[in-house]
Amino acid sequence: MPRLYVVDVPEFRPLVDVSRGRDGYRISAPRKGYWMIETDGPMTFERKALGMKPALWYGMFTGGLDGEVAEWGRDTVTVIGTNQPA
């Protein structure tokens, strides 16, 4: 199960907002300055749908993640679970 930790700042808030509208995505309220987004399957985001400039896009994992990046391009990123205990 992939988990993405999102720094609780306005610049990264689109990750949280977009995830709220997706089936199967669970969002935990900010704790110690980080949101947590998780899902049972692959987690995919599109840069343009998030409205992120490239600099923010390439910094989206600054909060950390449990899982691994399966694909990370200029406009799409996919995170998958690693089947490793957290």
C-alpha positions, 0 to 999 in steps of 0.5 A: 500500500503506497503512502505519500506524506505531503507537507502542510503548505498551500503549494502542495495542497492540490495533492490533498484536494485531488486525492479527496475526490478519488475512490479508494484514496484515504487522507489523514488530517495533518499531523506534525505538519504532514498530510498522509495520502494512502490507497491500496493500489497504485497512486497516480498524479498528473502535474497539469491537473494539480496545477503545479509548476515544474519546481513544485512537481519535482519537490512533491516527495519532500514529505516522504513516501512509503512505497516506490516510484514506478514512473516519474516524468514531466507530467505524470507520477505513479507510486506503488507499494513495495510489499515491505513492512513500514 
